[in-house]
Amino acid sequence: MLDYSDPVTVGVPLGILVGLVSGAAFIIFLRAAFLRDGIKTAGSLLSMPASWFGGGWLTEVFDLDRILSWYVSSLAICFLAIVAYPLLRAVVRIGNEVGTAN
């Protein structure tokens, strides 16, 4: 039986779940940035941290002070594992576009 009062038991799976969803959303937004208006996509990307820490679901359901370090650590690791390679490719692509002489 799981002990839901333990910060590790709650924080790590919650961070992984939010990291997976946020990573997938970031990749979708990143692809859309190259296909559509970049300003609208940038606005969408700026709203992502609000879903990580905002959204009353996190602060009302869980004791954020107890799970915060485990939650943020697992979210960051999972999110970066998902977006690192596509983000690196996007940076290189933008660098190549800016660096070409017309």
A tleap script that builds the chain and sets N, CA, C and O, in Angstrom:
source leaprc.protein.ff14SB
mol = sequence {
  NMET LEU ASP TYR SER ASP PRO VAL THR VAL
  GLY VAL PRO LEU GLY ILE LEU VAL GLY LEU
  VAL SER GLY ALA ALA PHE ILE ILE PHE LEU
  ARG ALA ALA PHE LEU ARG ASP GLY ILE LYS
  THR ALA GLY SER LEU LEU SER MET PRO ALA
  SER TRP PHE GLY GLY GLY TRP LEU THR GLU
  VAL PHE ASP LEU ASP ARG ILE LEU SER TRP
  TYR VAL SER SER LEU ALA ILE CYS PHE LEU
  ALA ILE VAL ALA TYR PRO LEU LEU ARG ALA
  VAL VAL ARG ILE GLY ASN GLU VAL GLY THR
  ALA CASN
}
set mol.1.N position { 0.835 -1.173 0.000 }
set mol.1.CA position { 0.000 0.000 0.000 }
set mol.1.C position { 0.892 1.253 0.000 }
set mol.1.O position { 1.889 1.320 0.719 }
set mol.2.N position { 0.520 2.212 -0.799 }
set mol.2.CA position { 1.307 3.446 -0.902 }
set mol.2.C position { 1.010 4.385 0.256 }
set mol.2.O position { -0.127 4.505 0.712 }
set mol.3.N position { 2.051 5.037 0.713 }
set mol.3.CA position { 1.917 6.028 1.777 }
set mol.3.C position { 1.852 7.407 1.124 }
set mol.3.O position { 2.881 7.954 0.727 }
set mol.4.N position { 0.651 7.969 1.012 }
set mol.4.CA position { 0.472 9.246 0.335 }
set mol.4.C position { 0.922 10.434 1.170 }
set mol.4.O position { 0.897 11.570 0.695 }
set mol.5.N position { 1.327 10.189 2.391 }
set mol.5.CA position { 1.851 11.287 3.191 }
set mol.5.C position { 3.352 11.477 2.956 }
set mol.5.O position { 3.926 12.478 3.383 }
set mol.6.N position { 3.986 10.514 2.277 }
set mol.6.CA position { 5.409 10.593 1.977 }
set mol.6.C position { 5.625 11.513 0.768 }
set mol.6.O position { 5.030 11.275 -0.282 }
set mol.7.N position { 6.452 12.550 0.882 }
set mol.7.CA position { 6.664 13.481 -0.234 }
set mol.7.C position { 7.237 12.822 -1.480 }
set mol.7.O position { 6.937 13.251 -2.595 }
set mol.8.N position { 8.057 11.786 -1.312 }
set mol.8.CA position { 8.656 11.122 -2.467 }
set mol.8.C position { 7.589 10.352 -3.237 }
set mol.8.O position { 7.577 10.366 -4.468 }
set mol.9.N position { 6.704 9.688 -2.525 }
set mol.9.CA position { 5.653 8.891 -3.154 }
set mol.9.C position { 4.706 9.751 -3.970 }
set mol.9.O position { 4.176 9.292 -4.982 }
set mol.10.N position { 4.487 10.970 -3.558 }
set mol.10.CA position { 3.581 11.861 -4.264 }
set mol.10.C position { 4.335 12.737 -5.260 }
set mol.10.O position { 3.893 12.886 -6.399 }
set mol.11.N position { 5.452 13.315 -4.858 }
set mol.11.CA position { 6.151 14.301 -5.677 }
set mol.11.C position { 6.775 13.749 -6.942 }
set mol.11.O position { 6.676 14.372 -7.999 }
set mol.12.N position { 7.415 12.592 -6.855 }
set mol.12.CA position { 8.107 12.043 -8.026 }
set mol.12.C position { 7.130 11.621 -9.129 }
set mol.12.O position { 7.306 12.048 -10.270 }
set mol.13.N position { 6.104 10.799 -8.840 }
set mol.13.CA position { 5.183 10.437 -9.928 }
set mol.13.C position { 4.432 11.638 -10.500 }
set mol.13.O position { 4.180 11.702 -11.703 }
set mol.14.N position { 4.077 12.586 -9.639 }
set mol.14.CA position { 3.395 13.778 -10.112 }
set mol.14.C position { 4.308 14.607 -11.021 }
set mol.14.O position { 3.860 15.128 -12.042 }
set mol.15.N position { 5.573 14.727 -10.653 }
set mol.15.CA position { 6.528 15.447 -11.485 }
set mol.15.C position { 6.763 14.761 -12.820 }
set mol.15.O position { 6.885 15.428 -13.847 }
set mol.16.N position { 6.827 13.435 -12.815 }
set mol.16.CA position { 7.007 12.689 -14.063 }
set mol.16.C position { 5.790 12.872 -14.964 }
set mol.16.O position { 5.934 13.093 -16.166 }
set mol.17.N position { 4.601 12.780 -14.392 }
set mol.17.CA position { 3.381 12.949 -15.179 }
set mol.17.C position { 3.308 14.337 -15.809 }
set mol.17.O position { 3.051 14.463 -17.007 }
set mol.18.N position { 3.528 15.363 -15.020 }
set mol.18.CA position { 3.462 16.728 -15.547 }
set mol.18.C position { 4.619 16.980 -16.517 }
set mol.18.O position { 4.457 17.714 -17.492 }
set mol.19.N position { 5.779 16.381 -16.261 }
set mol.19.CA position { 6.912 16.522 -17.172 }
set mol.19.C position { 6.646 15.891 -18.524 }
set mol.19.O position { 7.023 16.449 -19.554 }
set mol.20.N position { 6.001 14.730 -18.532 }
set mol.20.CA position { 5.654 14.077 -19.800 }
set mol.20.C position { 4.663 14.914 -20.607 }
set mol.20.O position { 4.844 15.125 -21.806 }
set mol.21.N position { 3.629 15.379 -19.942 }
set mol.21.CA position { 2.618 16.179 -20.631 }
set mol.21.C position { 3.213 17.499 -21.111 }
set mol.21.O position { 2.960 17.917 -22.241 }
set mol.22.N position { 3.999 18.156 -20.263 }
set mol.22.CA position { 4.613 19.431 -20.645 }
set mol.22.C position { 5.630 19.247 -21.763 }
set mol.22.O position { 5.712 20.080 -22.666 }
set mol.23.N position { 6.408 18.165 -21.716 }
set mol.23.CA position { 7.380 17.902 -22.768 }
set mol.23.C position { 6.719 17.668 -24.106 }
set mol.23.O position { 7.176 18.183 -25.127 }
set mol.24.N position { 5.643 16.893 -24.112 }
set mol.24.CA position { 4.912 16.659 -25.360 }
set mol.24.C position { 4.301 17.954 -25.882 }
set mol.24.O position { 4.344 18.220 -27.083 }
set mol.25.N position { 3.735 18.755 -24.994 }
set mol.25.CA position { 3.152 20.037 -25.410 }
set mol.25.C position { 4.226 20.976 -25.946 }
set mol.25.O position { 3.990 21.692 -26.918 }
set mol.26.N position { 5.395 20.981 -25.328 }
set mol.26.CA position { 6.486 21.842 -25.793 }
set mol.26.C position { 6.931 21.447 -27.199 }
set mol.26.O position { 7.184 22.314 -28.036 }
set mol.27.N position { 7.026 20.159 -27.459 }
set mol.27.CA position { 7.432 19.715 -28.794 }
set mol.27.C position { 6.386 20.113 -29.828 }
set mol.27.O position { 6.736 20.518 -30.937 }
set mol.28.N position { 5.105 20.002 -29.479 }
set mol.28.CA position { 4.049 20.433 -30.400 }
set mol.28.C position { 4.138 21.931 -30.650 }
set mol.28.O position { 4.028 22.369 -31.795 }
set mol.29.N position { 4.334 22.718 -29.613 }
set mol.29.CA position { 4.471 24.165 -29.773 }
set mol.29.C position { 5.717 24.521 -30.578 }
set mol.29.O position { 5.697 25.462 -31.371 }
set mol.30.N position { 6.793 23.777 -30.379 }
set mol.30.CA position { 8.026 24.049 -31.111 }
set mol.30.C position { 7.851 23.799 -32.599 }
set mol.30.O position { 8.326 24.577 -33.427 }
set mol.31.N position { 7.173 22.719 -32.933 }
set mol.31.CA position { 6.888 22.454 -34.354 }
set mol.31.C position { 5.983 23.521 -34.943 }
set mol.31.O position { 6.179 23.953 -36.079 }
set mol.32.N position { 4.992 23.944 -34.173 }
set mol.32.CA position { 4.062 24.960 -34.657 }
set mol.32.C position { 4.761 26.303 -34.863 }
set mol.32.O position { 4.344 27.094 -35.709 }
set mol.33.N position { 5.805 26.560 -34.107 }
set mol.33.CA position { 6.516 27.836 -34.232 }
set mol.33.C position { 7.154 27.983 -35.608 }
set mol.33.O position { 7.288 29.095 -36.117 }
set mol.34.N position { 7.544 26.870 -36.206 }
set mol.34.CA position { 8.172 26.939 -37.519 }
set mol.34.C position { 7.144 26.921 -38.648 }
set mol.34.O position { 7.473 27.237 -39.791 }
set mol.35.N position { 5.916 26.557 -38.337 }
set mol.35.CA position { 4.890 26.463 -39.364 }
set mol.35.C position { 3.940 27.654 -39.373 }
set mol.35.O position { 3.394 28.004 -40.420 }
set mol.36.N position { 3.739 28.279 -38.214 }
set mol.36.CA position { 2.766 29.361 -38.100 }
set mol.36.C position { 3.418 30.603 -37.528 }
set mol.36.O position { 4.634 30.789 -37.565 }
set mol.37.N position { 2.551 31.434 -37.002 }
set mol.37.CA position { 2.985 32.685 -36.389 }
set mol.37.C position { 3.760 32.392 -35.102 }
set mol.37.O position { 3.223 31.786 -34.175 }
set mol.38.N position { 4.996 32.813 -35.052 }
set mol.38.CA position { 5.843 32.545 -33.894 }
set mol.38.C position { 5.418 33.279 -32.644 }
set mol.38.O position { 5.685 32.805 -31.540 }
set mol.39.N position { 4.760 34.426 -32.779 }
set mol.39.CA position { 4.365 35.201 -31.605 }
set mol.39.C position { 3.244 34.490 -30.853 }
set mol.39.O position { 3.253 34.461 -29.622 }
set mol.40.N position { 2.284 33.920 -31.569 }
set mol.40.CA position { 1.210 33.174 -30.904 }
set mol.40.C position { 1.776 31.949 -30.195 }
set mol.40.O position { 1.351 31.608 -29.091 }
set mol.41.N position { 2.721 31.304 -30.828 }
set mol.41.CA position { 3.329 30.128 -30.220 }
set mol.41.C position { 4.144 30.523 -28.997 }
set mol.41.O position { 4.132 29.811 -27.993 }
set mol.42.N position { 4.840 31.629 -29.065 }
set mol.42.CA position { 5.617 32.097 -27.911 }
set mol.42.C position { 4.698 32.397 -26.735 }
set mol.42.O position { 5.042 32.110 -25.588 }
set mol.43.N position { 3.557 32.961 -27.004 }
set mol.43.CA position { 2.592 33.209 -25.935 }
set mol.43.C position { 2.114 31.918 -25.294 }
set mol.43.O position { 1.926 31.851 -24.079 }
set mol.44.N position { 1.920 30.911 -26.101 }
set mol.44.CA position { 1.507 29.611 -25.568 }
set mol.44.C position { 2.618 28.994 -24.721 }
set mol.44.O position { 2.353 28.397 -23.678 }
set mol.45.N position { 3.853 29.140 -25.172 }
set mol.45.CA position { 4.974 28.590 -24.413 }
set mol.45.C position { 5.156 29.296 -23.081 }
set mol.45.O position { 5.532 28.669 -22.090 }
set mol.46.N position { 4.895 30.585 -23.051 }
set mol.46.CA position { 5.037 31.337 -21.806 }
set mol.46.C position { 3.988 30.957 -20.772 }
set mol.46.O position { 4.167 31.219 -19.583 }
set mol.47.N position { 2.908 30.349 -21.208 }
set mol.47.CA position { 1.874 29.942 -20.258 }
set mol.47.C position { 2.160 28.584 -19.624 }
set mol.47.O position { 1.459 28.189 -18.692 }
set mol.48.N position { 3.161 27.866 -20.100 }
set mol.48.CA position { 3.455 26.539 -19.557 }
set mol.48.C position { 3.831 26.546 -18.077 }
set mol.48.O position { 3.319 25.701 -17.342 }
set mol.49.N position { 4.681 27.434 -17.597 }
set mol.49.CA position { 5.002 27.413 -16.159 }
set mol.49.C position { 3.783 27.620 -15.263 }
set mol.49.O position { 3.776 27.158 -14.122 }
set mol.50.N position { 2.764 28.299 -15.755 }
set mol.50.CA position { 1.552 28.471 -14.950 }
set mol.50.C position { 0.873 27.132 -14.698 }
set mol.50.O position { 0.279 26.929 -13.639 }
set mol.51.N position { 0.955 26.225 -15.650 }
set mol.51.CA position { 0.360 24.904 -15.431 }
set mol.51.C position { 1.220 24.054 -14.504 }
set mol.51.O position { 0.714 23.133 -13.863 }
set mol.52.N position { 2.507 24.352 -14.427 }
set mol.52.CA position { 3.380 23.588 -13.538 }
set mol.52.C position { 3.099 23.921 -12.081 }
set mol.52.O position { 2.962 23.021 -11.253 }
set mol.53.N position { 3.013 25.209 -11.763 }
set mol.53.CA position { 2.894 25.625 -10.373 }
set mol.53.C position { 1.588 26.340 -10.067 }
set mol.53.O position { 1.189 26.438 -8.907 }
set mol.54.N position { 0.930 26.831 -11.085 }
set mol.54.CA position { -0.311 27.552 -10.870 }
set mol.54.C position { -1.451 26.588 -10.714 }
set mol.54.O position { -1.487 25.828 -9.746 }
set mol.55.N position { -2.348 26.595 -11.601 }
set mol.55.CA position { -3.481 25.693 -11.566 }
set mol.55.C position { -3.817 25.214 -10.170 }
set mol.55.O position { -3.062 24.433 -9.592 }
set mol.56.N position { -4.910 25.655 -9.624 }
set mol.56.CA position { -5.274 25.326 -8.267 }
set mol.56.C position { -5.249 23.850 -7.938 }
set mol.56.O position { -5.230 23.476 -6.765 }
set mol.57.N position { -5.248 23.002 -8.959 }
set mol.57.CA position { -5.261 21.556 -8.696 }
set mol.57.C position { -4.051 21.129 -7.880 }
set mol.57.O position { -4.167 20.239 -7.038 }
set mol.58.N position { -2.908 21.735 -8.104 }
set mol.58.CA position { -1.697 21.312 -7.399 }
set mol.58.C position { -1.658 21.838 -5.969 }
set mol.58.O position { -1.302 21.111 -5.041 }
set mol.59.N position { -2.019 23.081 -5.803 }
set mol.59.CA position { -1.915 23.680 -4.473 }
set mol.59.C position { -3.072 23.298 -3.557 }
set mol.59.O position { -2.923 23.333 -2.336 }
set mol.60.N position { -4.211 22.937 -4.118 }
set mol.60.CA position { -5.358 22.572 -3.289 }
set mol.60.C position { -5.356 21.097 -2.907 }
set mol.60.O position { -5.816 20.735 -1.824 }
set mol.61.N position { -4.852 20.262 -3.772 }
set mol.61.CA position { -4.919 18.821 -3.525 }
set mol.61.C position { -3.729 18.336 -2.701 }
set mol.61.O position { -3.881 17.463 -1.847 }
set mol.62.N position { -2.547 18.897 -2.953 }
set mol.62.CA position { -1.321 18.423 -2.308 }
set mol.62.C position { -0.704 19.517 -1.438 }
set mol.62.O position { -0.911 20.708 -1.669 }
set mol.63.N position { 0.044 19.091 -0.449 }
set mol.63.CA position { 0.794 20.026 0.377 }
set mol.63.C position { 2.077 20.377 -0.387 }
set mol.63.O position { 3.059 19.636 -0.346 }
set mol.64.N position { 2.052 21.491 -1.066 }
set mol.64.CA position { 3.135 21.864 -1.974 }
set mol.64.C position { 4.459 22.049 -1.244 }
set mol.64.O position { 5.514 21.754 -1.806 }
set mol.65.N position { 4.428 22.521 -0.027 }
set mol.65.CA position { 5.675 22.729 0.722 }
set mol.65.C position { 6.421 21.412 0.952 }
set mol.65.O position { 7.651 21.390 0.964 }
set mol.66.N position { 5.692 20.333 1.132 }
set mol.66.CA position { 6.329 19.042 1.415 }
set mol.66.C position { 6.852 18.359 0.153 }
set mol.66.O position { 7.902 17.718 0.189 }
set mol.67.N position { 6.133 18.490 -0.960 }
set mol.67.CA position { 6.519 17.739 -2.160 }
set mol.67.C position { 7.305 18.568 -3.162 }
set mol.67.O position { 7.741 18.036 -4.184 }
set mol.68.N position { 7.498 19.851 -2.900 }
set mol.68.CA position { 8.054 20.755 -3.914 }
set mol.68.C position { 9.405 20.311 -4.452 }
set mol.68.O position { 9.589 20.288 -5.669 }
set mol.69.N position { 10.345 19.963 -3.608 }
set mol.69.CA position { 11.686 19.616 -4.103 }
set mol.69.C position { 11.651 18.346 -4.950 }
set mol.69.O position { 12.303 18.288 -5.992 }
set mol.70.N position { 10.905 17.334 -4.525 }
set mol.70.CA position { 10.811 16.097 -5.309 }
set mol.70.C position { 10.038 16.313 -6.600 }
set mol.70.O position { 10.398 15.773 -7.647 }
set mol.71.N position { 8.981 17.102 -6.521 }
set mol.71.CA position { 8.153 17.392 -7.688 }
set mol.71.C position { 8.948 18.145 -8.751 }
set mol.71.O position { 8.955 17.756 -9.919 }
set mol.72.N position { 9.614 19.219 -8.346 }
set mol.72.CA position { 10.358 20.036 -9.311 }
set mol.72.C position { 11.529 19.261 -9.895 }
set mol.72.O position { 11.802 19.370 -11.091 }
set mol.73.N position { 12.221 18.486 -9.081 }
set mol.73.CA position { 13.361 17.714 -9.578 }
set mol.73.C position { 12.926 16.698 -10.629 }
set mol.73.O position { 13.534 16.610 -11.695 }
set mol.74.N position { 11.895 15.942 -10.340 }
set mol.74.CA position { 11.458 14.926 -11.297 }
set mol.74.C position { 10.827 15.565 -12.530 }
set mol.74.O position { 10.976 15.043 -13.635 }
set mol.75.N position { 10.123 16.690 -12.362 }
set mol.75.CA position { 9.554 17.391 -13.510 }
set mol.75.C position { 10.662 17.897 -14.428 }
set mol.75.O position { 10.587 17.729 -15.645 }
set mol.76.N position { 11.682 18.512 -13.853 }
set mol.76.CA position { 12.772 19.063 -14.663 }
set mol.76.C position { 13.530 17.970 -15.406 }
set mol.76.O position { 13.845 18.125 -16.586 }
set mol.77.N position { 13.822 16.878 -14.729 }
set mol.77.CA position { 14.559 15.781 -15.380 }
set mol.77.C position { 13.743 15.188 -16.521 }
set mol.77.O position { 14.267 14.972 -17.614 }
set mol.78.N position { 12.476 14.927 -16.274 }
set mol.78.CA position { 11.621 14.329 -17.302 }
set mol.78.C position { 11.413 15.297 -18.467 }
set mol.78.O position { 11.517 14.898 -19.627 }
set mol.79.N position { 11.123 16.558 -18.170 }
set mol.79.CA position { 10.903 17.557 -19.214 }
set mol.79.C position { 12.154 17.734 -20.075 }
set mol.79.O position { 12.062 17.757 -21.302 }
set mol.80.N position { 13.307 17.860 -19.446 }
set mol.80.CA position { 14.542 18.054 -20.210 }
set mol.80.C position { 14.920 16.821 -21.019 }
set mol.80.O position { 15.471 16.943 -22.113 }
set mol.81.N position { 14.630 15.644 -20.496 }
set mol.81.CA position { 14.918 14.422 -21.255 }
set mol.81.C position { 14.084 14.358 -22.535 }
set mol.81.O position { 14.536 13.828 -23.550 }
set mol.82.N position { 12.882 14.892 -22.484 }
set mol.82.CA position { 12.006 14.855 -23.654 }
set mol.82.C position { 12.359 15.942 -24.659 }
set mol.82.O position { 12.371 15.682 -25.862 }
set mol.83.N position { 12.646 17.156 -24.193 }
set mol.83.CA position { 12.793 18.291 -25.112 }
set mol.83.C position { 14.228 18.627 -25.493 }
set mol.83.O position { 14.437 19.477 -26.358 }
set mol.84.N position { 15.205 18.006 -24.892 }
set mol.84.CA position { 16.598 18.405 -25.136 }
set mol.84.C position { 16.984 18.274 -26.607 }
set mol.84.O position { 17.487 19.232 -27.196 }
set mol.85.N position { 16.762 17.125 -27.201 }
set mol.85.CA position { 17.182 16.917 -28.585 }
set mol.85.C position { 16.389 17.774 -29.575 }
set mol.85.O position { 17.003 18.427 -30.419 }
set mol.86.N position { 15.048 17.804 -29.512 }
set mol.86.CA position { 14.332 18.686 -30.445 }
set mol.86.C position { 14.676 20.161 -30.280 }
set mol.86.O position { 14.727 20.905 -31.259 }
set mol.87.N position { 14.913 20.580 -29.041 }
set mol.87.CA position { 15.277 21.974 -28.810 }
set mol.87.C position { 16.657 22.284 -29.375 }
set mol.87.O position { 16.864 23.352 -29.951 }
set mol.88.N position { 17.590 21.376 -29.220 }
set mol.88.CA position { 18.923 21.554 -29.789 }
set mol.88.C position { 18.853 21.640 -31.313 }
set mol.88.O position { 19.525 22.471 -31.924 }
set mol.89.N position { 18.041 20.781 -31.919 }
set mol.89.CA position { 17.872 20.831 -33.379 }
set mol.89.C position { 17.261 22.155 -33.821 }
set mol.89.O position { 17.650 22.700 -34.854 }
set mol.90.N position { 16.307 22.679 -33.049 }
set mol.90.CA position { 15.686 23.953 -33.398 }
set mol.90.C position { 16.693 25.092 -33.295 }
set mol.90.O position { 16.697 25.991 -34.136 }
set mol.91.N position { 17.536 25.063 -32.284 }
set mol.91.CA position { 18.567 26.105 -32.128 }
set mol.91.C position { 19.540 26.066 -33.294 }
set mol.91.O position { 19.910 27.111 -33.830 }
set mol.92.N position { 19.954 24.879 -33.688 }
set mol.92.CA position { 20.872 24.746 -34.831 }
set mol.92.C position { 20.191 25.215 -36.108 }
set mol.92.O position { 20.810 25.886 -36.934 }
set mol.93.N position { 18.922 24.867 -36.273 }
set mol.93.CA position { 18.181 25.279 -37.471 }
set mol.93.C position { 18.073 26.802 -37.540 }
set mol.93.O position { 18.278 27.394 -38.599 }
set mol.94.N position { 17.756 27.423 -36.432 }
set mol.94.CA position { 17.648 28.882 -36.409 }
set mol.94.C position { 19.013 29.513 -36.660 }
set mol.94.O position { 19.117 30.513 -37.371 }
set mol.95.N position { 20.061 28.931 -36.078 }
set mol.95.CA position { 21.413 29.443 -36.326 }
set mol.95.C position { 21.811 29.346 -37.787 }
set mol.95.O position { 22.449 30.256 -38.316 }
set mol.96.N position { 21.446 28.262 -38.441 }
set mol.96.CA position { 21.752 28.105 -39.864 }
set mol.96.C position { 20.966 29.112 -40.713 }
set mol.96.O position { 21.493 29.649 -41.688 }
set mol.97.N position { 19.715 29.366 -40.344 }
set mol.97.CA position { 18.917 30.326 -41.097 }
set mol.97.C position { 19.448 31.747 -40.911 }
set mol.97.O position { 19.476 32.527 -41.863 }
set mol.98.N position { 19.864 32.084 -39.704 }
set mol.98.CA position { 20.384 33.423 -39.451 }
set mol.98.C position { 21.771 33.592 -40.071 }
set mol.98.O position { 22.116 34.677 -40.538 }
set mol.99.N position { 22.549 32.541 -40.074 }
set mol.99.CA position { 23.916 32.622 -40.543 }
set mol.99.C position { 24.103 32.569 -42.050 }
set mol.99.O position { 25.203 32.824 -42.540 }
set mol.100.N position { 23.049 32.243 -42.797 }
set mol.100.CA position { 23.201 32.178 -44.239 }
set mol.100.C position { 23.147 33.568 -44.844 }
set mol.100.O position { 22.330 34.403 -44.456 }
set mol.101.N position { 24.028 33.798 -45.793 }
set mol.101.CA position { 24.065 35.101 -46.475 }
set mol.101.C position { 23.218 35.015 -47.735 }
set mol.101.O position { 23.382 34.110 -48.552 }
set mol.102.N position { 22.325 35.957 -47.874 }
set mol.102.CA position { 21.459 35.987 -49.066 }
set mol.102.C position { 21.958 36.979 -50.061 }
set mol.102.O position { 21.359 37.143 -51.124 }
savepdb mol mol.pdb
quit
